[in-house]
């Protein structure tokens, strides 16, 4: 009879999830936007205060719900952060298109930055005040940092991120020796050019393994005076420069490169250094050359290619098919196993 009674309770929809320990339930809630996690407090008495034990927060004004105005968003974030039971935050994500409270960002950074903070994502629209950002760049525990708004790091007195491995930056942040030297174990760097672009990009990092340099702007011909990349342990490289004009490209060889995706607009300034970049990728196992990149190779006055002795997979996109470049490439790939050719044009 006991077994029958237990089975009957399960059939009637007993809340098995609520019987899980708090630590496991909080782990599940940590995958939800914070607004949805707080809403679970209405499920039952068992869930009423669970969200207060969270150490992972995701505040996004773009999410579904009634929080649409800047004022209500600030009130919600302040309320949640003030009622949390654990003082230390592990992951913090924040996106707000507009902030009317000039002190809100400082309060939130004071709450987020601490000895347990490992990951942080910050995205803003037209909010320009960055009071409180300094402490973020001396956070000893930080492993991942994503900035989706322009920050002038020249105003940051010190950069010391000894454990930072993952860094994502917008165009307004200057990628220079001050930033890179402050991240001694940096492995993954994504640099998205979506607004104004800094005149020089300098990447001198022996620890860097993955690099993405992506141009996402809608206006034409912004100029970078110089791009310098010296990353001997780089394994993955993705460069997409559409309307960006890079005058000078200083690059070292990549002996450990495994995979590369290259698409660079065929401007006069690029024709000189694109072949040099392709030669630096001679150890690649997988290589994608976009249509604009091929146009740079076609326009090069003298095209000298290395032997791609490790290359197994080659993908080429032709805007205008050119058999000369194709034959030259194939002659340099003795171990090629997969060849993808896209000749659909623009």
C-alpha positions as semicolon CSV with decimal commas, in nm:
position;residue;x (nm);y (nm);z (nm)
1;X;0,000;0,000;0,000
2;X;0,288;0,237;0,079
3;X;0,435;0,190;-0,267
4;X;0,096;0,250;-0,423
5;X;0,050;0,569;-0,220
6;X;0,391;0,702;-0,328
7;X;0,319;0,628;-0,691
8;X;-0,019;0,798;-0,663
9;X;0,142;1,115;-0,526
10;X;0,387;1,126;-0,813
11;X;0,107;1,074;-1,061
12;X;-0,078;1,369;-0,906
13;X;0,215;1,596;-0,986
14;X;0,417;1,622;-0,666
15;X;0,670;1,910;-0,695
16;X;0,992;1,706;-0,709
17;X;1,202;2,008;-0,813
18;X;1,118;2,196;-0,495
19;X;1,255;1,908;-0,293
20;X;1,604;1,965;-0,432
21;X;1,861;2,135;-0,205
22;X;1,893;2,513;-0,217
23;X;2,240;2,502;-0,371
24;X;2,115;2,303;-0,670
25;X;1,807;2,521;-0,715
26;X;2,022;2,836;-0,708
27;X;2,250;2,679;-0,966
28;X;1,946;2,628;-1,191
29;X;1,826;2,985;-1,132
30;X;2,169;3,121;-1,222
31;X;2,105;3,030;-1,587
32;X;1,798;3,257;-1,599
33;X;1,783;3,634;-1,644
34;X;1,767;3,781;-1,295
35;X;1,416;3,915;-1,354
36;X;1,288;3,561;-1,423
37;X;1,480;3,424;-1,124
38;X;1,310;3,677;-0,896
39;X;0,972;3,588;-1,045
40;X;1,010;3,231;-0,920
41;X;0,945;3,369;-0,571
42;X;0,574;3,356;-0,658
43;X;0,575;2,982;-0,720
44;X;0,544;2,876;-0,358
45;X;0,667;2,949;-0,008
46;X;0,963;2,718;-0,077
47;X;1,081;2,950;-0,357
48;X;1,004;3,284;-0,194
49;X;1,355;3,379;-0,092
50;X;1,572;3,146;-0,303
51;X;1,680;3,418;-0,546
52;X;1,843;3,605;-0,258
53;X;2,111;3,334;-0,244
54;X;2,221;3,395;-0,603
55;X;2,580;3,487;-0,685
56;X;2,513;3,514;-1,059
57;X;2,319;3,815;-1,192
58;X;2,199;3,903;-1,542
59;X;2,032;4,245;-1,567
60;X;1,914;4,337;-1,917
61;X;1,662;4,609;-1,988
62;X;1,601;4,455;-2,330
63;X;1,452;4,142;-2,173
64;X;1,084;4,068;-2,161
65;X;0,880;4,203;-1,873
66;X;0,750;4,528;-1,733
67;X;1,090;4,687;-1,671
68;X;1,117;4,925;-1,963
69;X;1,206;5,267;-1,825
70;X;1,548;5,364;-1,695
71;X;1,402;5,459;-1,357
72;X;1,227;5,123;-1,301
73;X;1,536;4,936;-1,419
74;X;1,762;5,118;-1,172
75;X;1,512;5,053;-0,892
76;X;1,499;4,681;-0,978
77;X;1,877;4,639;-0,988
78;X;1,925;4,833;-0,665
79;X;1,657;4,627;-0,489
80;X;1,798;4,292;-0,597
81;X;2,157;4,380;-0,508
82;X;2,059;4,521;-0,169
83;X;1,863;4,206;-0,071
84;X;2,115;3,941;-0,171
85;X;2,242;3,723;0,112
86;X;2,593;3,655;-0,023
87;X;2,814;3,965;-0,037
88;X;3,039;3,824;-0,309
89;X;2,924;3,800;-0,673
90;X;3,074;3,543;-0,914
91;X;2,917;3,651;-1,245
92;X;2,766;3,987;-1,332
93;X;2,600;4,089;-1,658
94;X;2,449;4,432;-1,715
95;X;2,296;4,596;-2,021
96;X;2,109;4,926;-2,015
97;X;2,052;5,158;-2,310
98;X;2,009;5,467;-2,093
99;X;2,071;5,559;-1,728
100;X;1,922;5,873;-1,577
101;X;2,083;5,814;-1,238
102;X;2,447;5,934;-1,262
103;X;2,548;5,732;-0,954
104;X;2,387;5,401;-1,050
105;X;2,688;5,260;-1,234
106;X;2,919;5,339;-0,942
107;X;2,687;5,163;-0,697
108;X;2,661;4,854;-0,914
109;X;3,036;4,830;-0,972
110;X;3,093;4,862;-0,598
111;X;2,856;4,569;-0,544
112;X;2,992;4,352;-0,826
113;X;3,368;4,390;-0,792
114;X;3,505;4,168;-0,519
115;X;3,736;3,874;-0,440
116;X;3,501;3,616;-0,602
117;X;3,412;3,796;-0,926
118;X;3,509;3,577;-1,222
119;X;3,300;3,703;-1,516
120;X;3,153;4,042;-1,600
121;X;2,967;4,180;-1,904
122;X;2,893;4,552;-1,937
123;X;2,688;4,710;-2,213
124;X;2,549;5,063;-2,232
125;X;2,390;5,291;-2,486
126;X;2,421;5,667;-2,444
127;X;2,530;5,658;-2,079
128;X;2,872;5,822;-2,071
129;X;2,970;5,839;-1,703
130;X;3,207;5,560;-1,603
131;X;3,264;5,656;-1,241
132;X;3,350;5,337;-1,054
133;X;3,517;5,147;-1,338
134;X;3,871;5,172;-1,193
135;X;3,830;4,886;-0,947
136;X;3,726;4,649;-1,224
137;X;4,072;4,664;-1,383
138;X;4,252;4,562;-1,066
139;X;4,026;4,266;-0,985
140;X;4,260;3,975;-0,904
141;X;3,994;3,706;-0,949
142;X;3,851;3,816;-1,287
143;X;3,873;3,553;-1,564
144;X;3,637;3,693;-1,832
145;X;3,568;4,058;-1,915
146;X;3,332;4,179;-2,189
147;X;3,285;4,551;-2,257
148;X;3,021;4,657;-2,508
149;X;3,059;5,031;-2,452
150;X;3,346;5,272;-2,509
151;X;3,577;5,310;-2,211
152;X;3,885;5,530;-2,217
153;X;4,144;5,316;-2,045
154;X;4,392;5,603;-2,057
155;X;4,199;5,744;-1,762
156;X;4,232;5,419;-1,565
157;X;4,531;5,462;-1,332
158;X;4,625;5,093;-1,320
159;X;4,546;4,771;-1,506
160;X;4,628;4,449;-1,322
161;X;4,425;4,143;-1,417
162;X;4,651;3,847;-1,331
163;X;4,391;3,574;-1,403
164;X;4,211;3,727;-1,703
165;X;4,191;3,480;-1,995
166;X;3,897;3,611;-2,198
167;X;3,862;3,973;-2,310
168;X;3,603;4,124;-2,544
169;X;3,635;4,491;-2,637
170;X;3,449;4,747;-2,849
171;X;3,628;4,981;-3,087
172;X;3,657;5,279;-2,854
173;X;3,888;5,097;-2,614
174;X;4,253;5,143;-2,696
175;X;4,432;4,810;-2,740
176;X;4,783;4,905;-2,632
177;X;5,077;4,782;-2,429
178;X;4,924;4,912;-2,105
179;X;4,620;4,690;-2,147
180;X;4,798;4,379;-2,279
181;X;5,082;4,388;-2,025
182;X;4,822;4,410;-1,749
183;X;4,675;4,078;-1,866
184;X;4,974;3,837;-1,849
185;X;4,775;3,515;-1,908
186;X;4,530;3,646;-2,170
187;X;4,427;3,369;-2,412
188;X;4,119;3,492;-2,600
189;X;4,075;3,845;-2,734
190;X;3,784;3,972;-2,944
191;X;3,797;4,329;-3,071
192;X;3,480;4,455;-3,240
193;X;3,505;4,778;-3,437
194;X;3,152;4,916;-3,423
195;X;3,209;5,284;-3,354
196;X;3,510;5,511;-3,357
197;X;3,833;5,319;-3,399
198;X;4,156;5,379;-3,213
199;X;4,442;5,485;-3,444
200;X;4,673;5,202;-3,333
201;X;4,611;4,842;-3,233
202;X;4,910;4,683;-3,061
203;X;4,889;4,317;-2,961
204;X;5,213;4,189;-2,810
205;X;5,112;3,887;-2,607
206;X;5,302;3,557;-2,566
207;X;4,998;3,393;-2,401
208;X;4,735;3,482;-2,665
209;X;4,579;3,178;-2,837
210;X;4,266;3,316;-3,004
211;X;4,224;3,655;-3,171
212;X;3,925;3,809;-3,347
213;X;3,949;4,153;-3,507
214;X;3,609;4,235;-3,655
215;X;3,496;4,550;-3,835
216;X;3,120;4,603;-3,786
217;X;3,082;4,969;-3,876
218;X;2,832;5,112;-4,121
219;X;3,034;5,411;-4,241
220;X;3,328;5,399;-4,480
221;X;3,703;5,434;-4,463
222;X;3,788;5,495;-4,099
223;X;4,165;5,476;-4,070
224;X;4,389;5,274;-3,841
225;X;4,744;5,399;-3,865
226;X;4,893;5,069;-3,754
227;X;4,800;4,715;-3,654
228;X;5,076;4,522;-3,480
229;X;5,037;4,157;-3,383
230;X;5,311;3,958;-3,210
231;X;5,151;3,646;-3,062
232;X;5,377;3,343;-3,115
233;X;5,134;3,099;-2,947
234;X;4,829;3,204;-3,147
235;X;4,616;2,908;-3,258
236;X;4,306;3,077;-3,403
237;X;4,287;3,401;-3,601
238;X;3,986;3,576;-3,749
239;X;4,025;3,912;-3,919
240;X;3,739;4,091;-4,092
241;X;3,815;4,442;-4,215
242;X;3,550;4,559;-4,459
243;X;3,545;4,938;-4,471
244;X;3,843;4,989;-4,238
245;X;4,158;5,122;-4,396
246;X;4,465;4,992;-4,212
247;X;4,773;5,173;-4,340
248;X;5,037;4,951;-4,178
249;X;5,020;4,590;-4,062
250;X;5,318;4,460;-3,863
251;X;5,299;4,089;-3,800
252;X;5,520;3,804;-3,684
253;X;5,491;3,440;-3,785
254;X;5,241;3,213;-3,613
255;X;5,418;2,878;-3,566
256;X;5,126;2,729;-3,368
257;X;4,840;2,854;-3,584
258;X;4,569;2,592;-3,643
259;X;4,283;2,781;-3,804
260;X;4,245;3,121;-3,972
261;X;3,959;3,316;-4,134
262;X;4,072;3,619;-4,332
263;X;3,849;3,874;-4,509
264;X;4,010;4,211;-4,582
265;X;3,880;4,480;-4,816
266;X;4,087;4,520;-5,137
267;X;4,206;4,875;-5,074
268;X;4,539;4,999;-5,206
269;X;4,686;5,013;-4,854
270;X;4,596;4,647;-4,795
271;X;4,737;4,500;-5,114
272;X;5,092;4,543;-4,982
273;X;5,050;4,360;-4,651
274;X;4,775;4,101;-4,713
275;X;5,018;3,864;-4,892
276;X;5,253;3,897;-4,594
277;X;4,970;3,802;-4,360
278;X;4,885;3,496;-4,571
279;X;5,250;3,388;-4,563
280;X;5,251;3,417;-4,182
281;X;4,970;3,156;-4,177
282;X;5,174;2,884;-4,348
283;X;5,135;2,640;-4,056
284;X;4,754;2,649;-4,063
285;X;4,556;2,327;-4,080
286;X;4,236;2,505;-4,183
287;X;4,232;2,828;-4,383
288;X;3,946;3,044;-4,514
289;X;4,027;3,322;-4,763
290;X;3,734;3,552;-4,836
291;X;3,654;3,711;-5,170
292;X;3,802;4,050;-5,080
293;X;4,119;3,883;-4,955
294;X;4,153;3,698;-5,286
295;X;4,112;4,032;-5,466
296;X;4,406;4,166;-5,263
297;X;4,614;3,868;-5,376
298;X;4,506;3,916;-5,736
299;X;4,611;4,282;-5,729
300;X;4,946;4,215;-5,564
301;X;5,223;4,309;-5,812
302;X;5,420;3,996;-5,726
303;X;5,245;3,714;-5,546
304;X;5,479;3,490;-5,349
305;X;5,313;3,220;-5,144
306;X;5,472;2,984;-4,889
307;X;5,427;2,609;-4,873
308;X;5,128;2,527;-4,655
309;X;5,278;2,199;-4,537
310;X;5,015;2,137;-4,266
311;X;4,706;2,256;-4,451
312;X;4,426;1,999;-4,468
313;X;4,120;2,218;-4,535
314;X;4,114;2,521;-4,768
315;X;3,807;2,736;-4,832
316;X;3,818;3,006;-5,100
317;X;3,555;3,256;-5,207
318;X;3,598;3,417;-5,549
319;X;3,422;3,742;-5,633
320;X;3,571;3,703;-5,980
321;X;3,718;3,362;-6,047
322;X;4,095;3,373;-6,099
323;X;4,263;3,051;-6,203
324;X;4,615;3,192;-6,154
325;X;4,567;3,246;-5,781
326;X;4,386;2,914;-5,741
327;X;4,662;2,715;-5,912
328;X;4,931;2,894;-5,710
329;X;4,752;2,810;-5,389
330;X;4,698;2,444;-5,480
331;X;5,063;2,398;-5,572
332;X;5,154;2,515;-5,221
333;X;4,925;2,265;-5,041
334;X;5,081;1,917;-5,070
335;X;4,867;1,761;-4,795
336;X;4,534;1,921;-4,881
337;X;4,234;1,694;-4,819
338;X;3,933;1,926;-4,844
339;X;3,888;2,211;-5,095
340;X;3,581;2,438;-5,083
341;X;3,537;2,689;-5,365
342;X;3,260;2,949;-5,369
343;X;3,236;3,128;-5,703
344;X;2,898;3,292;-5,654
345;X;3,035;3,647;-5,659
346;X;2,901;3,930;-5,446
